[in-house]
Amino acid sequence: MKAVPMTKLRTLAQLFLVPLLLPLQLAMALLRVHVGRAKAAHAEGDRGALSIEMALIVIVVVAIAGAVVTVVMSLGQKAKDDIPTTLPTVKVT
């Protein structure tokens, strides 16, 4: 069995890890933005604006999640209704 060069292994690892790490990198960037805004708000003495923004974001995310659950449940119910309840009979001759 021929050994695989290390550069090829790194390339394969990058191909598989990049799609997994991209959401993590985006989340870290979003976290840095929020931490920066929180620090700036604290330095200015503003204590309530960030809480209101976070509450609105949570409300929007919950509404979107509720809409997705409703759509998935309606599609599931439609698929359930399309499944026949009686099995076809096969006559053996």
DSSP file with accessible surface (Angstrom, degrees, kcal/mol):
  #  RESIDUE AA STRUCTURE BP1 BP2  ACC     N-H-->O    O-->H-N    N-H-->O    O-->H-N    TCO  KAPPA ALPHA  PHI   PSI    X-CA   Y-CA   Z-CA
    1    1 A M              0   0  239      0, 0.0     2,-0.3     0, 0.0     0, 0.0   0.000 360.0 360.0 360.0 131.5    0.0    0.0    0.0
    2    2 A K        -     0   0  193      1,-0.1     2,-0.1     0, 0.0     0, 0.0  -0.583 360.0-117.3 -82.9 138.9    1.4    3.4   -1.0
    3    3 A A        -     0   0   89     -2,-0.3    -1,-0.1     1,-0.1     0, 0.0  -0.464  24.3-124.8 -75.2 143.0    1.8    6.1    1.6
    4    4 A V        -     0   0   78     -2,-0.1    -1,-0.1     1,-0.1     5,-0.1  -0.750  29.7-112.2 -89.4 130.3   -0.3    9.3    1.1
    5    5 A P     >  -     0   0   76      0, 0.0     4,-1.6     0, 0.0     3,-0.3  -0.267  20.2-122.4 -62.1 150.2    1.8   12.5    1.1
    6    6 A M  H  > S+     0   0  119      1,-0.2     4,-2.3     2,-0.2     5,-0.2   0.847 110.5  57.8 -63.7 -34.4    1.3   14.8    4.1
    7    7 A T  H  > S+     0   0   94      1,-0.2     4,-2.2     2,-0.2    -1,-0.2   0.885 105.2  51.0 -65.5 -35.1    0.3   17.7    1.8
    8    8 A K  H  > S+     0   0  123     -3,-0.3     4,-2.5     2,-0.2    -1,-0.2   0.893 109.0  51.0 -68.4 -38.0   -2.5   15.6    0.3
    9    9 A L  H  X S+     0   0   85     -4,-1.6     4,-2.6     2,-0.2    -2,-0.2   0.907 109.9  49.9 -64.5 -40.6   -3.8   14.8    3.8
   10   10 A R  H  X S+     0   0  144     -4,-2.3     4,-2.5     2,-0.2    -2,-0.2   0.914 110.5  50.2 -63.4 -41.4   -3.7   18.5    4.7
   11   11 A T  H  X S+     0   0   75     -4,-2.2     4,-2.2     2,-0.2    -2,-0.2   0.927 111.8  47.3 -63.8 -43.1   -5.7   19.3    1.6
   12   12 A L  H  X S+     0   0   72     -4,-2.5     4,-1.8     2,-0.2    -2,-0.2   0.910 111.5  51.0 -64.6 -40.6   -8.3   16.7    2.3
   13   13 A A  H  X S+     0   0   45     -4,-2.6     4,-2.7     1,-0.2     5,-0.3   0.916 110.4  49.3 -63.4 -40.6   -8.6   17.8    5.9
   14   14 A Q  H  X S+     0   0  120     -4,-2.5     4,-2.2     1,-0.2    -1,-0.2   0.895 107.7  54.8 -66.0 -38.1   -9.1   21.4    4.7
   15   15 A L  H  < S+     0   0  113     -4,-2.2    -1,-0.2     1,-0.2    -2,-0.2   0.878 117.4  35.6 -62.5 -36.5  -11.8   20.3    2.3
   16   16 A F  H  X S+     0   0  144     -4,-1.8     4,-0.5    -5,-0.1    -2,-0.2   0.802 120.2  46.4 -88.4 -30.0  -13.7   18.6    5.0
   17   17 A L  H  X S+     0   0   87     -4,-2.7     4,-2.6    -5,-0.2     5,-0.2   0.823  98.0  68.0 -84.7 -31.4  -13.1   21.0    7.9
   18   18 A V  H  X S+     0   0   89     -4,-2.2     4,-1.9    -5,-0.3    -1,-0.1   0.934 100.7  47.6 -58.8 -47.0  -13.7   24.3    6.1
   19   19 A P  H  4 S+     0   0   83      0, 0.0    -1,-0.2     0, 0.0    -2,-0.2   0.855 115.9  46.8 -63.9 -27.6  -17.5   23.7    5.7
   20   20 A L  H  X S+     0   0  125     -4,-0.5     4,-0.6    -3,-0.2    -2,-0.2   0.840 115.1  44.6 -79.3 -33.2  -17.7   22.7    9.3
   21   21 A L  H  X S+     0   0   74     -4,-2.6     4,-2.7     1,-0.2     5,-0.2   0.703  94.4  78.5 -85.3 -19.5  -15.7   25.6   10.6
   22   22 A L  H  X S+     0   0   89     -4,-1.9     4,-2.5    -5,-0.2     5,-0.2   0.937  95.0  45.9 -59.2 -48.5  -17.4   28.3    8.5
   23   23 A P  H  > S+     0   0   80      0, 0.0     4,-2.5     0, 0.0    -1,-0.2   0.905 113.1  52.0 -61.7 -34.8  -20.5   28.6   10.8
   24   24 A L  H  X S+     0   0  101     -4,-0.6     4,-2.3     2,-0.2    -2,-0.2   0.916 109.5  48.9 -66.0 -40.3  -18.2   28.6   13.8
   25   25 A Q  H  X S+     0   0  118     -4,-2.7     4,-2.2     2,-0.2    -1,-0.2   0.904 111.6  49.3 -65.9 -40.6  -16.2   31.5   12.3
   26   26 A L  H  X S+     0   0  113     -4,-2.5     4,-2.4    -5,-0.2    -2,-0.2   0.907 110.8  50.2 -64.5 -40.5  -19.3   33.4   11.5
   27   27 A A  H  X S+     0   0   53     -4,-2.5     4,-2.5    -5,-0.2    -2,-0.2   0.901 109.8  50.7 -64.7 -39.7  -20.6   32.9   15.0
   28   28 A M  H  X S+     0   0   82     -4,-2.3     4,-2.5     2,-0.2    -2,-0.2   0.904 109.8  50.1 -65.7 -39.1  -17.3   34.1   16.5
   29   29 A A  H  X S+     0   0   39     -4,-2.2     4,-2.1     2,-0.2    -2,-0.2   0.927 111.4  48.6 -64.2 -42.6  -17.4   37.2   14.3
   30   30 A L  H  X S+     0   0  103     -4,-2.4     4,-2.4     1,-0.2    -2,-0.2   0.911 110.8  51.1 -63.1 -40.4  -21.0   37.9   15.5
   31   31 A L  H  X S+     0   0   96     -4,-2.5     4,-2.7     1,-0.2     5,-0.2   0.913 108.5  51.4 -64.1 -41.3  -20.0   37.4   19.1
   32   32 A R  H  X S+     0   0  158     -4,-2.5     4,-2.5     2,-0.2    -1,-0.2   0.904 109.5  50.8 -62.7 -38.9  -17.1   39.8   18.7
   33   33 A V  H  X S+     0   0   83     -4,-2.1     4,-2.5     2,-0.2    -2,-0.2   0.944 112.6  45.6 -63.5 -45.4  -19.4   42.4   17.3
   34   34 A H  H  X S+     0   0   44     -4,-2.4     4,-2.5     2,-0.2    -2,-0.2   0.896 112.7  50.0 -67.5 -38.5  -21.9   42.0   20.2
   35   35 A V  H  X S+     0   0   63     -4,-2.7     4,-2.7     2,-0.2    -1,-0.2   0.926 111.1  50.0 -65.4 -41.1  -19.1   42.1   22.7
   36   36 A G  H  X S+     0   0   39     -4,-2.5     4,-2.4    -5,-0.2    -2,-0.2   0.916 112.1  47.2 -62.8 -41.4  -17.7   45.3   21.1
   37   37 A R  H  X S+     0   0  109     -4,-2.5     4,-2.6     2,-0.2    -1,-0.2   0.887 111.6  51.0 -67.1 -37.7  -21.1   46.9   21.2
   38   38 A A  H  X S+     0   0   37     -4,-2.5     4,-2.5     2,-0.2    -2,-0.2   0.921 111.1  47.9 -65.6 -41.6  -21.7   45.9   24.8
   39   39 A K  H  X S+     0   0  149     -4,-2.7     4,-2.4     2,-0.2    -2,-0.2   0.913 113.2  48.2 -65.0 -41.4  -18.3   47.4   25.8
   40   40 A A  H  X S+     0   0   50     -4,-2.4     4,-1.8    -5,-0.2     6,-0.2   0.914 112.3  48.9 -65.9 -40.6  -19.1   50.6   23.9
   41   41 A A  H  X>S+     0   0   16     -4,-2.6     5,-2.0     1,-0.2     4,-0.8   0.902 111.9  49.1 -65.7 -38.1  -22.5   50.8   25.5
   42   42 A H  H ><5S+     0   0  132     -4,-2.5     3,-0.5     1,-0.2    -2,-0.2   0.899 109.3  52.2 -68.2 -38.0  -21.1   50.2   29.0
   43   43 A A  H 3<5S+     0   0   87     -4,-2.4    -1,-0.2     1,-0.2    -2,-0.2   0.857 111.3  47.3 -66.5 -32.9  -18.4   52.9   28.4
   44   44 A E  H 3<5S-     0   0  159     -4,-1.8    -1,-0.2    -5,-0.2    -2,-0.2   0.595 115.4-115.6 -82.8 -11.7  -21.1   55.4   27.4
   45   45 A G  T <<5 +     0   0   49     -4,-0.8     2,-0.6    -3,-0.5    -3,-0.2   0.569  66.9 143.7  88.3   8.1  -23.3   54.5   30.4
   46   46 A D      < +     0   0   73     -5,-2.0    -1,-0.3    -6,-0.2    -2,-0.1  -0.718  15.3 165.8 -83.8 120.1  -26.1   53.1   28.3
   47   47 A R        +     0   0  195     -2,-0.6     4,-0.2    -3,-0.1    -1,-0.2   0.602  64.0  42.5-112.5 -13.2  -27.5   50.1   30.1
   48   48 A G  S  > S+     0   0   36      2,-0.1     4,-1.9     3,-0.1     5,-0.2   0.719  90.6  73.3-111.5 -22.5  -30.9   49.4   28.4
   49   49 A A  H  > S+     0   0   36      1,-0.2     4,-2.2     2,-0.2     5,-0.2   0.909  97.8  50.1 -65.2 -40.4  -30.6   49.6   24.7
   50   50 A L  H  > S+     0   0   42      1,-0.2     4,-2.5     2,-0.2    -1,-0.2   0.894 108.8  52.7 -67.8 -36.0  -28.6   46.4   24.2
   51   51 A S  H  > S+     0   0   81     -4,-0.2     4,-2.3     2,-0.2    -1,-0.2   0.908 109.4  49.0 -65.6 -40.6  -31.1   44.4   26.3
   52   52 A I  H  X S+     0   0  110     -4,-1.9     4,-2.4     2,-0.2    -2,-0.2   0.923 111.2  49.9 -64.8 -42.4  -34.0   45.7   24.2
   53   53 A E  H  X S+     0   0   67     -4,-2.2     4,-2.4     1,-0.2    -2,-0.2   0.923 111.2  48.6 -62.5 -43.1  -32.2   44.7   21.0
   54   54 A M  H  X S+     0   0   83     -4,-2.5     4,-2.5     1,-0.2    -1,-0.2   0.895 110.0  52.2 -65.4 -37.9  -31.4   41.3   22.3
   55   55 A A  H  X S+     0   0   50     -4,-2.3     4,-2.4     2,-0.2    -1,-0.2   0.920 110.5  48.1 -64.3 -40.7  -35.1   40.8   23.3
   56   56 A L  H  X S+     0   0  104     -4,-2.4     4,-2.4     2,-0.2    -2,-0.2   0.904 110.8  51.0 -66.2 -39.2  -36.2   41.8   19.8
   57   57 A I  H  X S+     0   0   77     -4,-2.4     4,-2.7     2,-0.2     5,-0.2   0.929 110.2  49.4 -63.6 -42.7  -33.7   39.4   18.2
   58   58 A V  H  X S+     0   0   85     -4,-2.5     4,-2.7     1,-0.2     5,-0.2   0.924 110.2  51.1 -62.8 -42.0  -34.9   36.6   20.5
   59   59 A I  H  X S+     0   0  107     -4,-2.4     4,-2.3     1,-0.2    -1,-0.2   0.929 111.9  46.7 -61.8 -43.8  -38.6   37.3   19.5
   60   60 A V  H  X S+     0   0   84     -4,-2.4     4,-2.6     2,-0.2    -2,-0.2   0.929 112.8  49.1 -65.5 -42.7  -37.7   37.3   15.8
   61   61 A V  H  X S+     0   0   87     -4,-2.7     4,-2.7     1,-0.2    -2,-0.2   0.919 111.9  48.6 -64.3 -41.5  -35.7   34.0   16.1
   62   62 A V  H  X S+     0   0   94     -4,-2.7     4,-2.6    -5,-0.2    -1,-0.2   0.906 111.3  50.7 -65.4 -39.1  -38.5   32.3   18.0
   63   63 A A  H  X S+     0   0   63     -4,-2.3     4,-2.3    -5,-0.2    -2,-0.2   0.925 111.5  47.3 -64.1 -42.5  -41.1   33.5   15.4
   64   64 A I  H  X S+     0   0  103     -4,-2.6     4,-2.5     2,-0.2    -2,-0.2   0.929 112.4  49.6 -64.5 -43.6  -38.9   32.1   12.6
   65   65 A A  H  X S+     0   0   52     -4,-2.7     4,-2.6     1,-0.2    -2,-0.2   0.912 110.5  51.0 -62.3 -40.2  -38.5   28.8   14.4
   66   66 A G  H  X S+     0   0   33     -4,-2.6     4,-2.4     2,-0.2    -1,-0.2   0.900 109.8  49.6 -63.1 -41.0  -42.2   28.6   15.0
   67   67 A A  H  X S+     0   0   56     -4,-2.3     4,-2.4     2,-0.2    -2,-0.2   0.914 111.3  49.0 -64.5 -41.7  -42.9   29.2   11.3
   68   68 A V  H  X S+     0   0   83     -4,-2.5     4,-2.7     2,-0.2     5,-0.2   0.929 111.6  49.0 -64.3 -43.3  -40.4   26.5   10.3
   69   69 A V  H  X S+     0   0   81     -4,-2.6     4,-2.7     1,-0.2     5,-0.2   0.918 111.1  50.7 -62.6 -41.2  -42.0   24.0   12.8
   70   70 A T  H  X S+     0   0   92     -4,-2.4     4,-2.3     2,-0.2    -1,-0.2   0.927 111.8  46.6 -62.8 -43.8  -45.5   24.8   11.5
   71   71 A V  H  X S+     0   0   80     -4,-2.4     4,-2.5     2,-0.2     5,-0.2   0.931 113.6  48.1 -64.6 -44.1  -44.4   24.3    7.9
   72   72 A V  H  X S+     0   0   91     -4,-2.7     4,-2.5     1,-0.2    -2,-0.2   0.918 112.3  49.2 -64.9 -40.7  -42.6   21.1    8.6
   73   73 A M  H  X S+     0   0  131     -4,-2.7     4,-2.5    -5,-0.2    -1,-0.2   0.901 111.2  49.3 -66.6 -38.7  -45.6   19.8   10.6
   74   74 A S  H  X S+     0   0   68     -4,-2.3     4,-2.3    -5,-0.2    -1,-0.2   0.908 112.2  48.2 -67.8 -38.4  -48.0   20.6    7.8
   75   75 A L  H  X S+     0   0  104     -4,-2.5     4,-2.4     2,-0.2    -2,-0.2   0.901 112.0  50.3 -65.8 -38.7  -45.8   18.9    5.3
   76   76 A G  H  X S+     0   0   41     -4,-2.5     4,-2.4     2,-0.2    -2,-0.2   0.901 110.3  49.0 -65.0 -40.3  -45.6   15.9    7.6
   77   77 A Q  H  X S+     0   0   95     -4,-2.5     4,-2.3     2,-0.2    -2,-0.2   0.913 111.1  50.3 -66.4 -38.6  -49.3   15.7    8.0
   78   78 A K  H  X S+     0   0  134     -4,-2.3     4,-1.2     2,-0.2    -2,-0.2   0.921 112.0  47.0 -64.6 -42.7  -49.8   16.0    4.2
   79   79 A A  H  X S+     0   0   53     -4,-2.4     4,-0.7     1,-0.2    -2,-0.2   0.890 111.0  52.8 -66.3 -36.6  -47.3   13.1    3.7
   80   80 A K  H >< S+     0   0  138     -4,-2.4     3,-0.8     1,-0.2    -2,-0.2   0.897 107.4  51.4 -65.1 -38.5  -49.1   11.1    6.4
   81   81 A D  H 3< S+     0   0  108     -4,-2.3    -1,-0.2     1,-0.2    -2,-0.2   0.773 105.2  57.2 -69.2 -25.2  -52.4   11.6    4.7
   82   82 A D  H 3< S+     0   0  116     -4,-1.2    -1,-0.2    -3,-0.2    -2,-0.2   0.641  84.0  96.7 -80.6 -13.9  -50.9   10.4    1.4
   83   83 A I  S << S-     0   0  112     -3,-0.8     2,-0.1    -4,-0.7    -3,-0.0  -0.627  81.6-121.5 -77.9 126.6  -49.8    7.0    2.8
   84   84 A P        -     0   0  103      0, 0.0    -2,-0.1     0, 0.0    -1,-0.1  -0.408  13.6-153.3 -69.1 144.7  -52.4    4.4    2.1
   85   85 A T  S    S+     0   0  139     -2,-0.1     2,-0.4     2,-0.1    -2,-0.0   0.675  75.1  63.8 -92.5 -19.3  -53.9    2.7    5.2
   86   86 A T  S    S-     0   0  107      0, 0.0     0, 0.0     0, 0.0     0, 0.0  -0.845  79.9-129.4-108.0 143.4  -54.8   -0.6    3.5
   87   87 A L        -     0   0  156     -2,-0.4     2,-0.1     1,-0.1    -2,-0.1  -0.708  27.2-114.0 -87.4 140.3  -52.3   -3.0    2.1
   88   88 A P        -     0   0  114      0, 0.0     2,-0.4     0, 0.0    -1,-0.1  -0.437  29.7-128.6 -70.8 145.2  -52.8   -4.3   -1.4
   89   89 A T        -     0   0  129     -2,-0.1     2,-0.5     2,-0.0     0, 0.0  -0.764  14.3-152.2 -97.3 142.8  -53.5   -8.0   -1.7
   90   90 A V        -     0   0  127     -2,-0.4     2,-0.5     2,-0.0     0, 0.0  -0.963   8.2-144.0-116.0 125.6  -51.6  -10.2   -4.0
   91   91 A K        -     0   0  186     -2,-0.5     2,-0.5     2,-0.0    -2,-0.0  -0.778  10.9-151.5 -90.9 126.6  -53.2  -13.3   -5.4
   92   92 A V              0   0  138     -2,-0.5    -2,-0.0     0, 0.0     0, 0.0  -0.850 360.0 360.0 -98.6 125.8  -50.9  -16.2   -5.8
   93   93 A T              0   0  180     -2,-0.5    -2,-0.0     0, 0.0     0, 0.0  -0.681 360.0 360.0-109.2 360.0  -51.8  -18.6   -8.6
